[in-house]
Amino acid sequence: MFEHIMVAFDNSNQAQKALDKAFQIAEFHHSFVELISVVLIPDYAATIDEVEEMIGDGKRFYQAIHERYAAEAKARDIKFASKVLQGHIGESIVNYANDNALDLIVMGSYGRSAISRLLMGSVSNYVVRHARCPVMVVKE
């Protein structure tokens, strides 16, 4: 049923819980899990070099984390890959999911208040509304 599962991952406690849930589903369905992190590019930057530096820093930050979870997936006999994208977080997740025929997106929820969601928006809300595949939002 779920052959290709994507986990939207920002290394928060909620994202780690979402990854654990995705691993549980993958073990049951013998699924392929793809761990996706997004480096947010600022709307305004002084120079291209500043943007490139931020992207490089973000990729280095996530690389070690992704390698740790790749080892865990291997130990659990789960097919696994990871990727670091760049751009607007919600849009990047949805575009990647829609372009790669995913069966399920698993992600954490920050549990923001209604006022905070109204003012700032919510990545999980954006993904739920725009993704073509089912989305599982793992709460604390």
GICOR-V639412 format. One record per backbone hydrogen bond with DSSP energy under -1.0 kcal/mol. NH is the residue of the N-H (numbers start at 1). CO is the residue of the C=O. E is the energy in kcal/mol with one decimal. If there is no record, write none. Layout:
# GICOR-V639412
NH:CO:E
NH:CO:E
This chain:
# GICOR-V639412
5:32:-3.2
6:104:-2.8
7:34:-2.8
8:106:-1.9
9:36:-3.3
16:12:-2.2
17:13:-2.0
18:14:-2.1
19:15:-2.4
20:16:-2.1
21:17:-2.2
22:18:-2.5
23:19:-2.6
24:20:-2.1
25:21:-2.3
26:22:-2.8
27:23:-2.4
28:24:-1.7
29:25:-2.7
30:26:-1.7
31:26:-1.3
32:3:-3.2
33:79:-2.8
34:5:-3.0
35:81:-2.7
36:7:-3.0
37:83:-2.1
39:85:-3.0
51:47:-1.3
52:48:-2.8
53:49:-2.4
54:50:-2.0
55:51:-2.4
56:52:-2.5
57:53:-2.7
58:54:-2.4
59:55:-2.5
60:56:-2.3
61:57:-2.4
62:58:-2.3
63:59:-2.0
64:60:-1.0
66:62:-3.2
67:63:-2.3
68:64:-1.8
69:65:-1.9
70:66:-2.1
71:67:-1.9
72:68:-1.7
73:69:-2.5
74:70:-2.3
75:71:-2.3
76:72:-1.6
77:74:-1.4
78:73:-2.9
81:33:-1.8
83:35:-2.4
85:37:-3.3
87:39:-2.4
92:88:-2.7
93:89:-2.3
94:90:-2.4
95:91:-3.0
96:92:-2.2
97:93:-2.5
98:94:-3.0
99:95:-2.3
100:96:-1.2
102:97:-1.4
103:4:-2.6
104:4:-1.2
105:134:-2.0
106:6:-3.1
107:136:-2.5
109:138:-1.4
117:113:-2.4
118:114:-2.1
119:115:-2.4
120:116:-3.2
121:117:-2.0
126:122:-2.5
127:123:-2.7
128:124:-2.6
129:125:-2.1
130:126:-1.7
131:127:-2.5
136:105:-3.4
138:107:-3.0
